[in-house]
Amino acid sequence: MSIKAKVSDTIAAWRLIRSGEIVIAAVSGGADSVAMFHLLHDLSQKQDFRLLAAHVNHGLRGAAADADETFVRQLCENADVPLFVCHADLAAKGKTSENDAREARYAFFDQLAKEQGAKVATAHTLTDNAETVLLRLARGCSLGGAGGIPVQRDVFIRPLLFCTRAEVEQYCKAETLSFVTDETNASLQYARNRVRHKVAPELARINTRAAQNIALFAQDAAETAQYIDQQACALLSAARTDTGTAAAKLRRAPLPVRKAAFCQLMEPFCTPDRAKVEACAKALEGAKKAQLARGLNVFAAVRQGSFVIYREEPGQTIGELAPDLRVYTEFPEHGFEILVLPVDQMIKNCKQNKKELKNYADYGMIKNKLEKGGVLRTRRARDHFRPAGRGVGKTLKKLFIEDGVPLPERDRLPVLACGSEVLWAWGYGFAEDYVPGSQTEEVLLVKIEP
């Protein structure tokens, strides 16, 4: 099958381009992008879509990069295709890595696609896809990562993804298309080039269709990963509880589905990887919580029959408090502060809002506790609390269970404590022993911000 037929079939089969759409061809000036530009330009005349072009001059290769830009400008001018050029000037910003260049390109393409209401076509080939899979496998990846480069992701489409680099180069030769060659493509400084020039040729000696076979494997991996993710999503929906995910249902699920479920549960907290999945598995089977991301204080645990992933907020020492001193917490999502006021200010304030009375304590009575080690933190094992007005004390855990506080919330709610004694808890106010009385002169206020 000719490359023209392959590209046309790919566009049709995957519905990459529809009539009336705008497509921006990302043109570096190399053989792949020039061939794609030429093919899309020809198809745009027949399939009723508008073609634009985009080029990024990264500012990393000096005169050579400027020459590439000039070449692309002439190419687009000859074809009467509007061109958008970005001068990233990465060298001046001290950004010189492959990843920096890639991020600059895609940021430009993303913005341009939004401005033009368009899709962006990149010239990734089957050979590029095979190289990507090999790199990811070598570095360590999941089944999803082994799926390689998708034919479509968001606004990005890859019409050449089922064509080899050799087919592209042959097309350029047959159509007498000029192109430029980036001299860095030959440098073994870059990992991809080492795979391209060292690994791929050896694999081709084993099997001339090595690249095609790797790409086919990638397609199978992507399809399988998508199916497993769908099963994991259904599992989490069926196993959802008021406090998390039913641990028993997770344990009964097939291992691949269970792993995918762990990844989905992790995503709001941290980037999933193999080590974190293994930590989740240990937490599901054992009694101890497992730390997933040390720097982020993210944990997995089974509590009351539910598997949960949560973030523990570090405690903040309050220290000695003086009148009018404001101590801001490390719980910005709750929006509150701690300060000391004269008792008459409390009386004045509570006339306007009686519900706030529970958040006042007798400062003279609570001061010693704070100075001995008062800490604003999340709950800990064996925390004990005697809420004002309840007439009884109990563990914070039991109190939360009795009051129906959702499990994920229990691990996020701030408390003011000295050792295991809870002095104040979010939603409950201060403990019975510190309620202001007739002898109170100063009060401690935990002020809730609107």
VOTOR-838492 format. One record per residue: z negated, y, x negated of N, C-alpha, C in turn. Coordinates in steps of 0.001 Angstrom, whole numbers, plus 500000, padded with zeros to 6 digits. Example, Ala and Ser with C-alpha at 12.3 -4.5 7.8 and 13.67 -1.06 7.14 Angstrom:
# residues 2
492200494310486810492200495500487700492200496700486800
492920497750487150492860498940486330492130500030487100
# end
This chain:
# residues 450
500000498798499153500000500000500000500000501247499121
500802502224499473500872503454498690499608504281498883
499357505181497927498174506025498024498256506936499248
499462507363499605499619508204500798499174507447502040
499571506183502128499207505369503283497697505119503303
497124504869502115495680504625502042494886505836502526
495275506999502043494556508227502421494720508501503914
495938508339504411496198508554505831495395507585506686
495350506310506273494594505301507019493098505575506972
492603506026505820491176506337505677490776507478506609
491591508509506624491316509658507494491310509237508958
492247508387509339492339507945510729491195506999511093
490942506009510222489932504995510524488533505590510632
488233506545509761486899507147509742486840508476510508
487961508859511077488041510113511833487510511292511001
487985511355509778487512512390508855488023513780509226
489237513833509729489849515125510075490467515025511464
490130515976512308490683516013513662491616517214513797
492474517135514771493431518212515011492703519533515244
493187520586514588492614521913514760491465522238513840
490996521277513052489856521523512164490294522267510898
489298522804510203489518523461508916488939522558507831
489713522313506802489277521474505690489381522265504394
488271522283503640488255522952502335488360521888501252
489421521924500460489582520980499358488848521517498133
487914520731497613487203521111496392488094520754495209
488618521774494530489616521555493475489070522010492129
488854521052491242488404521388489886489595521664488977
490742521064489306491934521164488467492255519852487793
491310518883487874491553517568487293492515516754488135
492926515600487612493936514773488277493514514381489691
492253513956489875491797513499491189491887514608492227
491355515780491874491321516870492855492720517441493121
493572517460492098494945517943492301495710516980493209
495545515683492992496208514695493850495714514836495289
494406514981495477493857515136496825494396516399497489
494423517503496740494947518758497277496394518585497733
497195517936496909498612517732497214498774516856498459
497966515786498561498041514882499702497588515571500991
496492516322500912495988517014502096496937518126502539
497548518796501560498498519847501902499678519263502669
500150518116502226501253517448502908500848517008504316
499617516434504443499146515960505745498877517105506717
498454518248506183498129519388507055499364519880507805
500538519662507213501779520062507870502109519141509043
501580517919508990501934516913509991500821516690511028
499561516915510630498439516556511506497704517776512064
498220518938511913497691520129512555496224520417512202
495936520524510914494644521066510492494912522109509414
493983523044509265494170524135508316493513523779506990
494230523983505888493719523656504565493343524916503800
492125524922503255491650525950502333491269525250501033
490928526008500025490524525408498747489330526159498167
488566525463497347487401526063496693487326525572495253
486914526459494379486786526125492946485507526749492408
484790526014491561483565526518490943483765526603489440
483582527807488903483571528016487457482101528082487062
481608527014486432480181526918486138479729527852485018
480683528395484249480313529259483143479690528510481984
480046527216481847479460526388480784480449526062479665
481747526267479924482753525845478944483614527001478454
483153528214478665483819529386478119485269529526478528
486150529696477528487572529935477769488232528757478483
487775527543478193488366526359478829488129526394480337
486928526812480755486620526909482184487454528008482838
487636529112482134488464530206482669489915529766482827
490380528948481882491754528435481971491907527498483166
490882526690483435490913525809484605490995526636485887
490208527705485933490214528571487119491605529185487328
492209529638486245493553530223486338494546529198486859
494443527969486369495330526895486814495185526662488316
493930526580488808493688526320490228494197527476491082
494006528709490593494503529873491340496026529792491506
496702529398490431498164529308490493498597528166491419
497873527067491358498163525913492219498090526309493694
497044527004494068496841527390495470497835528486495894
498132529381494961499091530442495271500477529849495545
500869528875494742502171528235494926502263527504496270
501107526980496716501098526233497983500752527126499164
500498528396498879500127529361499927498858528911500663
497877528453499880496592528008500432495497528974499967
494724529576500878493644530492500490492616529784499607
492186530460498557491237529880497600489968530715497538
488827530034497500487521530676497314486972530222495964
486579531175495138486091530862493782484648531313493636
483830530451493055482428530776492759482237530823491249
481675531913490735481307532012489324479804531775489222
479432530549488900478014530180488902477257530748487713
477940530893486548477335531451485338476002530772485005
476025529425484979474807528658484742474227528854483349
475105529046482364474630529210480982473700530413480866
474055531502481545473218532711481499471869532471482145
471796531481483050470539531161483737469767530051483034
470324529566481926469658528501481187469755527141481857
470726526974482758470913525707483471472187525053482961
472032524012482175473203523443481499473416521955481767
472591521332482602472717519891482819473777519577483863
474180518305483901475116517834484925474551518066486319
473257517820486454472625517988487758472631519453488197
472405520365487237472449521802487559473831522188488080
474863521675487404476239521984487813476537521419489192
476082520205489434476309519571490739475617520367491843
474368520760491600473625521523492613474318522850492919
474847523504491882475543524778492082476805524576492917
477542523506492633478769523219493393478455522991494867
477509522098495107477242521737496490476589522868497279
475813523694496609475253524859497298476368525800497744
477352526002496871478503526852497204479329526233498332
479608524924498209480406524254499230479701524278500589
478384524039500576477617524059501829477721525412502515
477507526477501727477544527820502285478936528166502799
479934527790502029481319528076502423481693527327503702
481238526084503814481529525300505010480923525953506254
479710526481506103479063527161507236479821528432507607
480215529197506601480917530459506861482261530236507524
482959529173507114484314528925507613484351527962508799
483210527365509113483208526361510170484078525182509798
483930524714508550484873523736508000484182522502507443
484994521499507132484569520343506357485005520558504907
484336519866503991484689519974502571485132518606502070
486351518549501535486885517299500992486680517272499483
485990516239498999485816516066497551486650514869497099
487040514870495826488028513897495348487404512661494705
486287512181495262485681510957494737486586509768495029
486755508918494028487621507749494163486800506461494216
487495505357494462486851504038494423486234503795493052
486910504243492001486392504072490641485104504861490446
485059506087490955483818506872490899482693506146491625
483017505557492765482006504867493552481432503680492785
482295502906492141481843501757491352480927502211490217
481292503303489550480456503840488467479098504283488995
479101504912490166477856505381490769476923504213491089
477486503150491648476673501971491978476062501369490713
476859501237489652476350500685488397475218501545487836
475383502854487869474342503760487373473068503621488182
473202503566489503472011503473490359471289502150490174
472055501071490051471434499766489825470693499746488494
471301500358487483470670500385486162469383501204486182
469381502282486957468208503163487003467151502670487977
467564501764488879466654501248489883466885501912491222
467327501140492207467592501722493523467360500684494601
467297501139495828467144500262496983468516499801497449
468518499015498523469783498567499098470602499764499564
469923500773500112470628501981500542471290502688499384
470592502773498242471163503405497055472346502640496516
472301501311496657473425500478496201474646500660497088
474469501355498211475603501637499088476573502630498507
476204503277497412477124504155496703477421505446497448
478634505938497274479064507221497834479584506993499250
479039507667500248479549507488501617480882508193501809
481709507643502667483007508260502922482831509600503648
481722509740504361481421511018505006479918511220505021
479477512422504636478064512796504695477988514246505123
477433514482506285477349515833506835478766516442506890
478981517562506205480299518221506253481237517719505156
480772516801504312481563516344503175482336515065503511
483622515072503180484483513901503402485137513514502086
485437512212501950486056511696500708487304510891501044
488419511549501239489646510845501639490208509912500575
489829510074499287490349509210498220489410508048497885
488361507828498693487311506901498287487778505445498183
488909505117498768489405503738498681490632503633497777
490832504664496947491916504672495956491304504641494560
491894503880493658491379503831492290491862505047491496
491189505297490393491605506406489532493007506143488974
493307504889488685494644504545488173495714504876489209
495431504614490478496396504937491540496604506449491643
495521507189491474495617508650491529496484509175490385
496228508659489196496995509122488039498470508743488167
498728507567488725500117507153488934500792508056489944
500049508480490970500598509385491981500955510730491347
500074511250490510500353512523489833501623512416488985
501772511264488334502944511062487489504215510981488340
504122510254489441505298510074490295505726511381490951
504752512220491295505045513495491962505181514648490966
505129514320489658505187515324488572504187516465488809
502954516090489101501899517079489337501177517379488027
501060518635487708500303519051486519498816519100486868
497980518852485884496526518954486082495873519263484743
494627519643484766493899519951483533492925518814483235
492517518731481987491564517700481573490325518357480995
489176518069481605487892518578481121487517517786479866
487401518475478744487127517783477478485779517070477484
484852517505478354483539516848478396483627515454479019
484737515151479687484892513821480283484941512722479227
485240513078477997485318512085476920484006511950476160
483058512848476420481803512852475671480881511734476124
480379510958475166479448509880475484478016510392475604
477863511703475596476541512305475788476065512060477225
477016511926478145476673511793479559476673510323479969
475683509942480763475533508541481171476758508026481912
477305508845482817478466508393483578479641508102482652
479832508934481635480945508701480704480748507417479906
479498507086479595479248505830478867479595504637479751
479273504736481057479662503673481988481181503614482090
481811504787482193483266504865482376484020504313481176
483585504678479963484359504333478761483873503074478072
482652502635478337482106501462477656481910500267478594
481238500496479710480876499387480606482054498946481474
482690499915482155483775499566483081484916498788482412
485367499164481221486438498392480576486046496935480307
484783496698479938484327495329479689484315494523480986
483889495163482078483889494477483366485319494174483808
486239495090483513487646494872483871488236493701483097
487724493445481899488201492288481124487734490990481771
486564491040482427486060489862483129486862489627484397
487152490718485105487931490640486350488645491963486523
489954491913486630490728493157486740490397493933488017
489799493246488995489416493912490237487904494203490282
487307494350489129485853494583489079485448495820489878
486151496937489671485802498170490378485934497995491885
487034497350492332487226497122493765486116496239494329
485732495206493578484687494302494056483327494987494140
483041495853493171481784496606493213481768497555494404
482902498176494666482997499091495811482842498336497126
483404497114497210483242496305498417481787495904498614
481132495559497512479701495258497583478918496472498092
479287497648497596478608498876498022478762499083499525
479952498805500046480179498959501481479308497980502270
479228496735501799478358495744502450476898496201502407
476481496714501242475093497157501082474776498308502032
475710499250502146475494500404503027475376499970504480
476245499047504899476222498568506284474933497794506570
474520496979505605473292496194505776472071497109505823
472038498095504928470920499040504905470823499807506216
471975500196506764471988500917508041471421500037509155
471795498767509176471302497847510205469783497661510078
469311497478508847467872497282508630467088498536509030
467643499702508728466986500949509128466883501055510649
467929500624511348467900500642512814466826499699513343
466706498512512724465680497563513126464282498106512844
464135498801511713462835499386511361462443500480512349
463426501262512754463182502332513727462717501737515057
463372500641515483462981499974516723461582499375516601
461280498821515442459949498249515201458868499314515312
459073500444514669458073501509514695457878502055516100
458960502105516859458856502567518246458022501592519075
458272500286518892457549499265519661456100499123519213
455831499435517942454482499229517385453641500491517394
454164501572517970453432502837517944452136502729518753
451052503249518181449756503300518863449264504743518871
448143504966519531447573506316519556447105506752518180
446828505780517308446258506117515999447188505824514826
448398505306515095449317504997513995450324503945514405
450477502899513575451401501803513840450628500493513821
450791499690514857450044498435514959450268497572513720
449200497329512972449310496580511719449785495154511956
449326494540513037449701493149513315451210493017513527
451802493970514238453245493925514469454017494169513178
453510495048512324454157495272511026454134494000510188
453009493302510196452881492081509384453840490991509853
454116490944511159454996489895511692456473490204511482
456798491430511162458202491825511005458806491197509747
460120490918509752460781490415508532460569491383507373
460448490843506170460119491659505000461056492856504812
462405492694504886463280493862504691463039494957505726
462772494551506963462520495527508023461182496225507782
460200495449507352458872496024507058458967497052505941
459723496746504910459884497700503804460567498978504269
461596498824505100462292500008505617461365500836506497
460499500157507243459530500871508085458562501679507229
458109501097506129457238501837505213457931503119504743
459194502992504377459942504157503875460039505243504947
460302504844506186460409505825507259459073506511507511
457982505766507427456656506346507621456283507290506484
456782506988505294456463507798504116457173509138504070
458363509202504641459239510352504435458607511712504724
457721511863505738457109513184505944456133513592504845
455725512618504009454684512887503025455182512891501581
456120512005501259456565511872499869457891511115499845
458544511118498683459819510420498522459567508923498324
460098508070499193459860506630499050460471506077497765
459818505104497176460387504349496058459749502961496059
460209502113495155459767500724495149458253500600494959
457693501372494040456253501284493766455429501682494993
455876502721495712455140503167496899455232502128498016
456400501481498148456556500427499151455603499278498847
455481498903497582454567497829497195453124498209497473
452784499482497257451432499953497544451133499874499040
452140500214499867451982500107501324451743498651501729
452489497741501110452344496318501426450937495822501118
450387496263499995449020495869499622448007496440500607
448225497694501007447312498316501968447362497592503317
448567497165503728448716496473505007447980495139505003
447976494457503863447360493133503786445889493175503404
445450494252502788444077494318502309443222495302503075
441969495405502656441026496280503342440963497667502720
441469497820501493441349499094500793442565499987501030
442310501273501007443427502209501094444170502213499766
445447502568499797446274502608498584446815504012498403
446711504520497181447238505859496899448719505754496570
449540506548497266450986506477497105451515507513496136
450995508713496205451463509804495347450250510553494840
449870510256493610448613510774493075448527512289493147
449576512972492753449524514423492753449458515025494141
449918514266495142449944514783496514448795514258497357
447966513367496793446839512780497524447299512095498813
448394511327498705448927510601499851448451509154499788
447952508647500925447372507314500971447947506509502133
447858505186501997448184504256503081446964503391503322
446695503085504594445510502284504914445661501677506301
444846500644506558444726500077507895443371500472508443
443377501133509601442138501577510223442185501275511711
441144500607512178441065500248513591442320499519514065
442873498673513175444033497880513538445366498586513425
445347499841512996446591500606512863446869500931511404
448139500802511021448572501192509678448928502675509706
448390503431508755448641504876508713448947505316507287
449762506344507186449985507051505929449540508481506167
448744509007505261448141510317505488447898511020504153
447621512294504253447311513092503062445862513544503116
445115513305502043443744513783501945443732515151501283
443076516101501919442953517428501326441785517428500350
441940518001499157440839518040498203439729518953498694
438501518603498350437364519449498722437353520742497931
436818521777498531436705523064497846435245523485497838
434661523682496673433257524066496577433064525479497098
432047525633497962431785526934498547430961527806497602
429901527205497002429069527997496088428177528959496849
427570529904496133426656530862496752427429531904497538
426965532161498752427616533138499606426773534400499699
427406535528499642426737536817499811427308537504501030
426568538459501642427090539163502805428471539747502542
429353539595503532430711540136503510431652539416502539
431172538337501889432048537581500989432963536687501817
434244536771501564435203535925502265435637534787501355
435521533574501849435937532408501088437089531752501842
438280531835501287439449531281501951439567529796501620
439928529018502587439954527570502419441299527084501905
441358525805501596442607525172501201443213524406502376
442954524889503579443517524311504785444301525389505518
445378525911504913446090527041505510446654526743506888
446922525435507194447485525143508508446473525378509623
445166525386509272444143525635510274443831527123510391
444059527895509354443912529334509408442519529811509741
441558529694508824440228530225509065439606530683507750
438466531385507859437744531862506694436254531776506959
435448531867505905433995531790506013433406533099505511
432495533678506292431884534929505867430481535058506451
429708535975505902428326536211506316428238537565507006
427506537611508152427415538825508952425978539067509406
425638540297509737424336540570510366424305539922511747
423128539539512217423033538845513496423515539711514654
423329541039514558423780541890515662425307541877515794
426000541626514689427461541501514758427847540233515514
427052539160515315427295537926516060427121538156517560
426032538866517927425764539133519336426909539929519956
427373540925519229428482541746519714429752540921519882
430039540104518891431262539296518933431230538278520066
430064537641520271429978536575521257429976537096522686
429693538383522870429842538971524199431304538953524622
432174539071523632433608539071523911434175537657523963
433579536734523209434086535361523161432918534396522950
432341533911524045431167533039523970431484531695523336
432743531270523419433118529978522844432943529945521330
432943531114520696432831531175519244431402530973518764
430423530949519688429024530830519299428771529578518468
429486528487518778429268527232518060429638527329516581
430454528336516226430883528478514825429997529422514013
428814529769514569427823530577513854426639529700513468
426097529938512269424894529239511817423899530257511276
422624529892511309421584530735510707421768530681509194
422141531803508593422454531805507171421240531476506314
420053531980506727418842531694505964418523530220505929
418844529497507016418547528070507087419578527220506344
420805527678506325421873526849505742422178527206504291
421670528357503835422012528856502506421676527860501402
420485527246501480420082526313500429421012525103500349
421463524653501497422386523519501509423694523878500809
424178525088501074425425525520500460425283525656498956
424116526181498532423906526399497094423717525084496352
423254524059497047423045522754496411424341521966496248
425383522427496884426653521697496747427460521666498022
427442522761498760428251522826499967429733522730499627
430437521867500338431851521631500053432643521643501361
433758522311501335434686522274502462435735521225502130
435830520182502937436698519041502616437082518312503887
437786517188503724438038516288504842436943515230504865
436937514401505898435847513436506070435811512392504962
434626511839504774434429510754503816433606509655504480
433622508488503882432827507387504400431347507789504409
430637507365505458429200507585505620428827509027505951
429805509885506242429477511234506718428664511131508003
427592511934508105426711511908509272426637513307509861
426662513400511198426733514710511844425886514706513122
425174515822513335424369516012514545424862517284515235
425902517181516061426478518383516675425467519101517568
425509520415517551424613521211518398424856520892519868
423751520736520621423853520498522048423981519042522437
424220518123521465424388516710521798423043515969521831
422090516462521051420776515838521030420713514522520294
421759514153519583421770512891518854422708513006517653
422377512324516566423232512299515388423892510946515231
425054510934514594425775509682514376426781509893513254
427386508805512811428402508970511766429586509739512338
430255510489511463431421511250511901432501510303512414
432620509140511776433602508145512196433359507726513638
432091507415513977431765506973515328431992508095516330
431641509319515932431824510466516817433300510660517153
434161510584516127435599510753516343436150509652517247
435686508425517043436160507310517863435753507514519316
434480507868519524433976508062520892434695509206521603
435037510237520851435695511396521463437212511253521522
437741510136521029439169509882521131440021510751520221
439473511177519083440259511976518144441303511067517493
442601511382517576443649510521516978443388510285515495
443656509068515046443362508698513663443997509621512632
445301509956512747445887510864511752445170512214511698
444672512679512875443967513959512905442629513864512197
441955512715512330440630512545511720440673512776510212
441770512401509602441880512520508150442364513892507708
442661514775508654443112516119508299442113517206508675
441190516890509612440271517916510095439253518302509022
439072519599508760438125520039507741436676519981508229
435782519691507303434348519728507570433664520479506427
432552521097506747431700521733505743430511520810505563
430300520318504358429282519289504156428513519506502870
427311518927502839426505518851501618426168517384501436
426791516761500440426661515326500308427296514661501516
426555513754502172427083513088503366426639513775504651
425874514854504530425454515593505721426525516608506102
427053516476507301428054517412507801427340518604508438
427612519782507900426990521002508401427798521612509538
429127521494509421430047522048510425431294521176510444
431861520987511635433096520207511760434055520940512690
435328520874512330436372521529513123436351521001514561
436275521924515512436271521556516922434894521309517492
433896521106516614432533520824517067431572521978516772
431820522708515716430917523780515313429837523286514373
428726524025514299427655523703513361426708522643513903
425993522026512979425000521022513342423800521671514035
423087520852514801421938521306515594420913522065514764
420647521605513545419579522189512722419836523620512284
421078524102512417421413525417511861421821526436512935
421528526110514199421852527028515288421008528297515165
421601529483515276420832530737515186419750530815516263
418606531411515888417502531565516834416960532979516821
415775533145517413415189534483517544414808535096516201
414597534259515169414200534761513864415392534994512919
416560534711513390417763534827512548418062536285512230
418345536557510946418707537910510521420180537999510122
420654536949509464422061536904509064422670535587509530
423930535624509800424615534418510261425808534107509366
426087532834509276427294532354508595428326532074509678
429504532622509535430566532436510535431749531712509911
432176530662510572433465530065510274434429530662511275
435252531594510814436106532395511688437463531718511830
437802531400513059439075530766513341440133531844513509
441178531767512682442255532757512783443211532358513884
443750533321514674444703532989515729446029532519515141
# end
